[in-house]
Amino acid sequence: MPTSINDEEIAQLAQFLAASPDGVEREILFTKVGRHRRVLLADLTAYKARIAASRDEFLTRQTREAAQKDEYFAMPDDHETR
């Protein structure tokens, strides 16, 4: 079932998806009807899944590289604690 959103709601949608408003407008298919964009919920959930997969892949790669360099548990010299 399509949902109608306007320009002001793009920011809310971006917040829901944990993405930037520009990214939302570029990455999600929509049909413009007047001043509103019609977006399918399936497209939103697919986009959210792509973002999550990309984020997980990045974090996994960063963790693996840090472990290989033996930097996973290393603390920087200038770290501060409470």
Order of alpha helices (4+ residues) and beta strands (2+ residues): beta-alpha-alpha-beta-beta-alpha
